[in-house]
């Protein structure tokens, strides 16, 4: 149930065969529902929020880097240059989700948090 007490839309699908559908248009409805969910046609009730300033800055840097990637591709830049920026953007995302740890990240952690007491 949703917060308003309504049932969310459903599509009855058989994992075994297509002729089990009580509604012949169920698959079409499912594809449309998935498209709406993936393209964010319906607004999120709880948008993502970042409270860590370091994460916000990393994502801004990643976005700027990806914008450079788009511009480089539009200008037919050599793929080596594009790949360097893509790798840089990936590194920003990795830091946000905690994959790997750069010296800069470790310095930040040790300078802002009390570890070892």
C-alpha positions in Angstrom: 0.0 0.0 0.0 1.1 3.5 -0.7 1.0 6.4 1.9 -2.3 7.5 0.4 -3.8 4.0 1.0 -3.9 3.1 -2.7 -2.5 -0.1 -4.1 0.5 0.5 -6.4 -0.1 -0.5 -10.0 0.6 -4.2 -10.8 1.1 -6.3 -13.9 0.4 -10.0 -13.7 3.2 -11.9 -15.5 3.9 -15.6 -15.9 7.5 -16.7 -15.7 6.6 -19.8 -17.7 4.5 -18.7 -20.7 2.8 -15.7 -22.2 -0.6 -17.4 -22.5 -1.2 -17.4 -18.8 -1.8 -13.6 -18.8 -5.3 -12.8 -17.7 -4.9 -9.5 -19.5 -3.4 -9.8 -23.0 -2.0 -6.3 -22.6 -0.2 -7.1 -19.4 3.3 -7.3 -21.0 2.7 -3.9 -22.7 1.6 -2.4 -19.4 4.7 -3.9 -17.7 7.0 -2.4 -20.3 5.3 1.0 -19.9 5.5 0.9 -16.1 9.2 0.0 -16.3 9.9 2.8 -18.8 8.1 5.3 -16.5 10.2 4.1 -13.5 13.5 4.2 -15.4 12.9 7.6 -17.1 11.7 9.1 -13.8 8.4 10.1 -15.4 6.8 9.8 -11.9 8.5 12.1 -9.4 10.3 10.5 -6.5 8.6 11.1 -3.1 12.0 10.9 -1.3 14.7 12.3 -3.5 18.3 11.3 -2.8 20.0 13.7 -0.4 23.8 14.0 0.2 24.8 15.3 3.6 28.5 14.8 3.3 30.1 17.9 1.8 33.0 15.8 0.5 30.6 13.6 -1.5 28.8 16.6 -2.9 32.1 18.1 -4.1 33.2 14.7 -5.6 29.9 14.4 -7.5 30.3 18.0 -8.8 33.8 17.1 -10.0 32.5 13.9 -11.6 29.8 15.9 -13.4 32.2 18.5 -14.7 34.6 15.7 -15.9 31.7 14.0 -17.7 30.7 17.3 -19.3 34.3 17.5 -20.6 34.0 13.9 -21.9 30.9 14.9 -23.8 32.5 18.0 -25.3 35.6 15.9 -26.3 33.5 13.3 -28.0 31.6 16.0 -29.9 34.9 17.5 -31.0 36.2 14.0 -32.1 39.1 14.2 -29.6 41.4 11.1 -29.6 39.9 8.3 -27.5 42.9 8.3 -25.1 42.0 11.8 -23.9 38.3 10.8 -23.5 39.4 7.7 -21.5 41.5 9.7 -19.2 38.6 11.9 -18.2 36.2 8.8 -18.0 38.7 7.2 -15.6 38.9 10.4 -13.5 35.1 10.5 -13.3 35.0 6.8 -12.3 37.5 7.5 -9.5 35.3 10.3 -8.2 32.3 7.9 -8.1 34.4 5.2 -6.5 35.4 7.6 -3.7 31.8 8.5 -3.0 30.8 4.8 -2.6 33.9 3.9 -0.7 35.7 1.7 -3.3 39.4 2.1 -2.9 41.0 4.7 -0.8 43.3 7.5 -2.0 45.9 9.1 0.3 43.7 12.2 0.2 40.7 10.3 1.5 42.7 8.6 4.3 44.2 12.0 5.3 40.7 13.4 5.5 39.4 10.5 7.6 42.3 10.7 10.1 42.1 14.5 10.4 38.3 14.6 11.0 37.6 11.5 13.0 39.1 10.2 16.3 40.5 6.8 15.5 42.2 4.5 17.9 41.0 5.8 21.3 
